[in-house]
Amino acid sequence: MPMQGIHILIADDEQPARRKIRSFLKEDIGVDSVLEAANGLEAVKLIQENKPHLVFLDIQMPGMNGFEVIETVGIENMPAVVFVTAYDQYALEAFEVQAVDYLLKPFDQERFRKSFNRAVEQIRLKSENAAIFQKLLGEINREKKYLKRIMVNAGSRLFFVKTGDIMCISSDEKYVKLHTEKETYLIRETMNSMEARLDPAKFARIHRSYLVNLDFIQEMQPWSHGDYVIILKNGAKLTASRRFRDRLIGRF
């Protein structure tokens, strides 16, 4: 039985390609909404804000490519993906084997329907997607294990903040705040997800509400009940709870 209420994003810098996919989707009664992105930055923003079930993701796009979109959004936050490309590269066979399908341009409606049906099955098995994308990204770029930059949205502007410029990260309900020496940026993310995606040699969890960049720590002072006060180089003070203090002891 087909799934109902599927929300879809088409991310492709070529308008004819987006129009073609949209026209094929019109014939499926299970599709509830279709959004479009003309580049990688827009794709990241729409995925984070709208949480689509399925993304038709072009590999070659301005701003950032399809793999960088996945890396920026976070593997654990990605919906099911059908890759769209005009280039038949070795990695495409890996998508097929792993049941994450791809469309090689130009494609017809029959090939599209095959990809769409496979993608719907991936939505049913979403818990398996993280392992699939992790293996794929590891093969594509083994050296980019941890984030080196984070995309932020300030009004109508989208830009990157280098992780090396972040002094600390604090939690704010369903969001986190990235604190640099000059600015603070709010992004929709969890502390656990941020901790997993940052280099543990550079960032340490000192509290359930704080991650700190070790390069910005000035000193540690014992406080009460086994807690510590962390003083940053700009004078800001953070609490390092007893639960997390061992992650800092011996690092300086």
ABEGO torsion letter per residue (X at the ends): XBBBGBBBBBBBABAAAAAAAAAAAAABAABABBBBBABAAAAAAAAAAAGBABBBBBABBBGBBAAAAAAAAEAAABBBBBBBBABBBAAAAAAAAAGBBBBBOBBBAAAAAAAAAAAAAAAAAAAAAAAAAAAAAAAABAABABBABBBBBBEABBBBBBAAABABBBBBEABBBBBBAABBBBBBBBAAAAAAABBAAABBBABAABBBBAAABABBBBBBGGBBBBBBAAGBBBBBBAAAAAAABGAX
